[in-house]
Amino acid sequence: MPVVNLNRKTFEKIVGRKLSQEKLAERMAMLGTDVNEINEKEIIVEVFPDRPDLLSEQGFARAFATFIQAEKGLKKYHVKKSSYKLIVDQSVEEVRPFTVCCVVKNLKLDDEKIREIIQIQEKLHVTYGRNRKKAAIGIYPLEKIKWPITYLAKKPSDIFFKPLGSKFPMNAKDILLKNPAGIKYKYLLDNYRRYPVFIDSENRILSMPPIINSEETGRIDEKTKEVFIEVSGFDFDVLSICLNIVATALSDMKGDIYQVDVKYGNKFTSTPNFSEKTMNIDLNYVNKILGLSLIEKDMKKYLEMMGYGYNNKKVLIPCYRSDIIHQIDLAKDIAIAYGYENFKEEIPKIDTIGYEDRFENFKEKIAGILIGFGLMETNSYNLIGKQEQLEKMKIDSEVVEISNSNEEFNTLRHWMIPSLLKVLSNNKHNEYPQKIFEIGNCYGIGKSETNVDEFSELGIMISHNKADFTEAKQILDSLLGLFGFEYSVEESDHKSFIAGRCAKIIVNGKEIAFLGEINPEIIVNFNLEMPASGLELNLTELFKLVE
């Protein structure tokens, strides 16, 4: 967890109340943070990654003030209109497509406030920004910038400026090879032909995100009264919350926040947006989850202690909270405000006997049988690249995609065979025959609360110079025979398998499996050197037939 050094004087001034060192430590711990040290000058705390809004004196003090009821409920922030404009060029779509911005005026900076701003920026980079990949923040002295600003991508050879802390101008390639920040974050731009830059109307480079600012236009100091802030990355909503965290902290430093009109093509979007999100909350649900008997008045009080607003069964969520996705998250915060120390230990009023889950036992039996057949069990990730799951398998299907992830892990796997082919591809150096299996979770688009259905699949892959349909079917015959299942085989047309060498398996009128010889094109796509045959069996459906 990130460790934050808070200036105690600044913190207590914002809270508006002084507590003894013992009480301060006790209340901070109950808020859900680990207190490392409190002394006359500093408060050193560890903040959980799901609360990036606490990574500054201003953010932590804001949450703490409502928690100890020195303040009440949702704090309102205001943003002023302006004529500032930023143009997003189409060239950044392939490298870092989004940015959100604001201007802050009337700042009174000193060494301490500059330290606080730098700490917010760097802590957000490491945590919420995933080491600048997900979000990168740039802060610039406004007086050195000529508007409008353009965000575009240029060839590395066309990018030439003096990076922050350097005495001499450098081109983009040299920055990545010689500048400390460039060396550290070089991997974020390595695979791109063009690099993103912010430039002003006089064609001066402000920065090359997510690497480094310009020395000439990107350094703030005690003379700085007005700043321009931008956040760049891959998801507009993620960037908006990140900007809100920074902007509200600077607002608490008594800065005035001004919107910037960001132009995407023919569309203008004004950022930041401090509007609250709303979420319905069910009191019965909260009481059931927490084992309490709260009335609506109590729930409202506890929500306000955690910085929320509440009106007519709707919760108003602050613009800087990134962790509230479901009302279970609200229930957690209500529990914190109620006080974990106030929950009473109770012995359940019913007797229960523990036993192993029948489905888990069923899967263990299948794994044991397959190991007895001479197969080796593997264990791979539930995440897989969309290209490997669909394009390399020559199929087109709807899968659950993951936002803000790299190409290697951007979908939840829908079936097991692509994962097993990856295992074979990574083990070509080992001797053949290779016979492997895996039992694991797979996912599909569904009608559940999360719109994602989860089910358990068995995948089997056989690879050697004579691997064929018959060998895979023999394993299936033996496996289903041991459970007493009778099944029928119907020829199937599946592009991942050789035509005429693929079949679907029907048990009690329901299709529960398919098997066949892997298409040679798929073999090439996964860089395999031997033929392969495979089997995919839906264990969730098979278990229903066992019960």
N, C-alpha and C positions, 0 to 999 in steps of 0.2 A: 504493500500500500504506500502511496506517496506521503512523504513527511513534509509538513508545512511549518515554517517558523513564523509565528504571528507576533507582531509588535504589541506587547501587552497594553501599553498606553493608548495606542490607536484603537485596539480592540475594545477596551473598556469605555473609551469616549463614544464610540458608535453605539455600544450596548446601552449606555446611559446609566449603568449601575455597576458598582464594585462589589465583588464577592470575596470572601476569604479564600486563601489559596486552597484549603481543603474543600470548601463548597464548590469552588470553580472546577476543580478536578473531578469531583463527584458528579456534577451536573453535565459536564462535557462528556464524561464516559457514558452517562445515561442517554445523551443525544445520539450515541452510536459511533463515537470516535475513540481511538486509543490515545490517552494522554501520556506522552513520553516524559515531559518535564515542564514545570512551571516555575519561573523565577521572577525577579522584579522587572526584568526587561522583556522576557520572551515567554511565549506559550508554544511549546513544540508538540504537535499532534499528528497522528496518522489518520488520514481520511480514506474512507472506503471509496473504491473507484466509481461506484454508482452515484456519488454526490460531488461532481466536479464543481458545483456552485459553492462549495465550502473551501475551495483552494485559495482563499484570500482573506485578509483581515475583514474586508467589507462583507463578503459572502458569509463567512463563519459568524461574524457578529450579528448579522441580520437574522440568521437562523436561531442563534442562541438567545437573542433578545425576545423573540416570540416564545421560545421554549420555556424561559423563566418568567414569562408574562410581563416583562418590562415594556414590550410592545404587543400589539394585538392584531392578529390576522394578516391578511394579504397586504403587502406593501405595494403601493402604486408607483409606477415609473412613467415618466412622460418624455416624449420625443418631439422635437420641433421640426417644422417643415424647413426646407432649404432649396437652393437652386443648384446644389452640387450634383454633377452627373458623372457616372462611370459607364463606359461602353465595353461590353464583353464581346470580343471578336470571335467569330466562328472557329478560328484556328485552334482555340484551346479545348475544343470538344474531345479530342483524342488524348489529351494529356492531363488536364485538371480543369474540368468544365465549368465549375461554379465558383462564384465569389459573392460575399455579402459585405457591406461596408457601413461605416458611420463616421461622423465628425464630432469631436468633443471639444468644447470651448470653455474658457474661464477656469482653466486648471491652474492651481498654484503649486508647482512642483518644487520639491527639495530632494535631497539625497534619499531620504526615507521613502517618500512617495514613489520615486523612480524605482527603488528596490522593490516596492510592493507591486508595481506594474510589471516589472520584469519577472517577478515570481509568479504572478497570475499567468503570464504568457508562457513561461517555461513549464510550469506544472500542468497547464492544459495541453501543451504540446505532447508531453510524455504520456499523459493518461487519456483524456478524452480524444486527443488528436492522434493517438497511436503512433507516437514518435514522428509526428508531422505528416504521416501518410494520409490519415483520415481528415485532418484539418491542420492548417498552418496559419499562424497569426502574424500580421505585419503591422507595426505601429510607426508613424512618421510625423515629423513636425509639419504642421499645415502651412506655415509661412514659406516653406521652401518648395511648395507644389503649385503648379499652374493648371487650372481645370480647363476642360474635362480630362479625366484619367481614362486610359484605355488598357484593358487586360487582354493580352494576345499572346500567341506562341510564335517564336522566331527560331531560325536555324542557330545552333550554337555559335557558329562563326560570325553571326550578325549581332551577337550580344556582347557588349563591351562596356564595363563600368568598374568603378572602384568599390570593391566589397567592404562591408563594415569592418573597421579595424585595420584595413590595409592602407599602405602609403601609395600604391600604384594601381592604375586600372588593369584589369585582366579580362580575357575573353571567357566565355562560359565554360569551355573545356578545361582551361587552366584553373578556374575556380574549383571545379570538381576534383581536380588532381592535386592542387597545392594548398588551397585554403582549408583550415581545420574543419569549418562547418561543411564545406563542399565535400571533403573526404568522408565525413561522418554520414552525410545524407545523400551521397552520390547514387546509391542504389535506387533511390526514389525516382530518378530521371534516366537511369541507364538504358531503358528499353525504348526511349522515345527519340524520334528524329528532330523534334522541335521542343524547345523549353519555354515555359510560361514566364512572362514578365509583366510588370505594371509600369507604364510610362505616362508622363504627363503631357500636356499640350505642346510643350517645347521639346518633346522627344527625349527627355531625360529619364533614365531608368530609375525607378524607385526600389525595385527588388526583383529577385528571381526566385519566386516561391517554388518549393518549400525550403529553399536553401538559405538565402541570406539577403539582407537589405543592402542598399547602397550607402556608402559612407557620406556622400554628399547630400542625400535627400532622406536618409533613413535613420538618423541618430537623434534621439531626444535628450535634452539636458534641462538644467534648472531654469533656463531662459524660455523654455517651451511653454506656451500658454494654451495652444490649440493643437490637436492631433487628428490625423486621419488614420482610421483603423480598417483593415481588411482581413477577411478570413477566406482562404481558398481551399477547395477540396472537391469531393465527388458526390456529395449529397446536400442539396440545398437546405433541407430541414435540419440536418446535423450542424451545418455551418451557422444557421440562424440562431440555434440555441447557444452555440459557442460564442457568437458575437454578443448575444444578450447577457451572458455571464460576465464578459469583459466590460460591456457598456454599463451595466447596472452597477458594477463595482466602481467604475469611474464616476458614475452619477452620485454614488455615496461619498466620493471624494469632493463633491460639490461642483462637479463638471456639468455643463449643459450639453445634452445629446441632440444632435441634428441628423435627420435622415439624409441618405444619399439615394438618388434615383439611379438604379442599376438597369441598363438597357440590354436585354437579350433579344436580338433580332429587332422585331417591331414592337416588342413588349417591354414596358417599364415596370420594375418592381421596386418599391421603396423599402429600404432597410435602415435600421432595425425595426422590428414589429414587437412592441411590448404587450400586445393583447394576451389576455389569459386564455388558456384552454379550459373547456368545461368537461366534466365527466360525471355521469350519474353514479350515485352511491346508494346501496341497499342496506339499511340499518340491520335488517334481519341477517343478511349475509355477514356483515361485520361482527355481529354478536356470535354467530355460529362459528366463524373462524377463530375468534379470540376467546370464546367461552365466557362471555360477559353478558350483562343485561343492561346495556346502555340505553338511555332514552335519547331522542334527537338532540335535545339541549346539550347533553354530555358530549355527543359526537361532534357537534359544532364547536364546542369549547376545545376539544382535543385537536381538531383540524386546524383551528386558528392558532393553537400553540405551535403547530408545525409550519406556520406561514401560509396556510391556505385561506381562501375565502369560501363561504358556504351560503347558499341561498336556495330554498325550495328543493331540497334533495339533490342539488347539483353542487359539485365541488369546483371552485375556481382554482386552477393550477397555475402557479407563477411561470412567467415566460422563460425563466432560467432553469427550470427543473427538467432534466433529460431522462429521469428514471421512472416516471409515472406512466405506465403502459396499460395497467389493468387495475380494477378496484382492490385487488389483493395488495397492491403497492400502497394504496391509501390506508388499508387495514393495518399494514405494518407500521406506518407512521402514527396511526391512532394508538397502537400498542406502545410505541415509544413515549408518546405524550402521556398516556395513562400511567406508564411507569412499569417496567418489567419487574421491579422490586415489589410492586403491589399485586402481582398475580399470585393467587394462593395455590399451594400444592394440594391436589386432590387425588385420592385413590379412586379409580374408575368404579362405578356402581355395578359393573357386570364382570363376570369371570370369563376369560378367554384362554384358549389353548393355542399356543403357537405351532404352526406347521409350515412346511415348505410349500411355496406357491406351486400349484399343480402344473401350470404352464411351464414354469422354470424347470420343474422336474422332468417334464416331457422333453424339453429341449436338451437337457443333460443326457437323457437316455439316447436321443438321436445322435448327439455328439459322440457318446461312447460307442455306439454301433459303428459309426463311420470310421472312428479311430481303429476299431477292430477290423474293418475292411482294408486297413492300410493307408487311409487318407490322413493328411496332416492338417490340423486346425489352424486357421489364421484369424487375425483380428485387425480390422482396418477402420478408418474413420467413417462416421456417418456422413461427412461432407465430402463432396467430390466435384471436380470441374464439370461444368455443363458440356463442354466440348467432348470430354471423355465419356460422359454418360449418354450423350445423344449423337453428336456429329460423328465421332469415331466409331460408334455402334451402328451408324447408318439409319437411325430412327428419328422420328419427330414426335415428341410427346410433351405433355404439360408436366413440368416438375416444379418443386418448391425452390425458389431462388432466394439467395441470401444477399442482402444489400451490404455495401461497404466491405466487400471481401475480394481477395485476389482470385485470379482465374482458376487457380488450382483447387479452390474450395468454395465455389460460388453457388452450389446447389446442395440440397439434401438428396441423398441417393434414393432413387425410386426402385432400383433393383440391384441385385448383388453381383451379377456377372461382370460388369465393368470394373468393380473394385478388385475382383479376383484376377482379371486380366492385368491390372496394374501390378498385383503381387507377382504374377508370372513374369511380367516385363522386368521387374526389379531383381529377379532371381535367375536370369538366363545363365549366369555363371555356375549355378549349381547343377549337379548331375540329374539326368532324366532316368525314368519317368518322374514327372512331378504330378502328384495327385493331392489336391487341396480342397478344403471346404471352409465355409464360414456361416455362422448363424448370427444374424444381427437385425437391427431395426432398419426399416425402410419407410419412406414417407410419400404421401400423395396429396393433391389438392382435395379437400373434403368439406364437409358441412358442419364441422365442430366449431366451438367458440373461436378457435385460432385459425380456422379454415385449413387446417392441416390434419390429415389422418395418419396414424402410426400403426404399422403392422410388422410382424416378424417374418423374415425370409431365410431360407436355406439356399446357399449357392454352392455348387460343386464344379470344379474345373479339373480336367485331366489333360496333360500335355506330354506328348512323346511322339516319335515318328510314326506310330500306328494308331494314335488316338482316334476313336470313331464313335458313331451313334450307338452301336451295340454295347460298348463298354459302359457308357453313361446309363443306358437303359438297364443293364444288369445290376448296377448299384441301386437304381430306383426299384427294380423288381424285389431285390433282397430286403430293402428298407421297408417298403410298404407291406411286403409279405410277413415280416416279423410282427407288424401291427394288425395283421389280418384284413388288410384292405384289398378289395378287388377294384381294378380300374380298367378303363378303356383308353386306347391310343388313337388319336386322330391326327392326320397330316396337317401341318400348319405352315403358313407362309410368313416367315419372320426374316427381315433383311439382315439381321445379325448372324443368321445361320445359312448354311448351304441349302439351296432349294432342293426339296425332296429328301433332305436329311434332317428335318426338324419336325417335331410333333408336340401336340398339347395333350395333357393328361387329364382325364375326366374321372372323378370319384363321386358317386351318388348324384350324377347329373351336373356336377359343378367342376369347372376348370380350376385346378389348383396348382398346376405345374406345366412347364414346357422344357424340352431338352433337344439337343441336336449338336451337329458339328459346326464349329465356328467358321463363318465366312472368311475365305483367304484375305479379302480386303481388310477385315477387322484384324487379322493376324499381322498384316503389314502396318496398320494404323498404330498398333501397340508395340511395334518393333520386336515381335516374337520370332523365334527361329524354328519352331516346331508346330505341327498341327495341334489343335485343341478341340475338345468337346466339352459341353457344359450342361448343367441342370439347374433350374431355378424352381423352388418349391415354396409355396405360401404356407408357412407353419401355423399362422393364426387361423386360417381356414381349415387346415387339416386337424388342428386340435379341437375345433368345434365338432368335427365328425367323431372324435374319440370320446367326447363327453357323453 
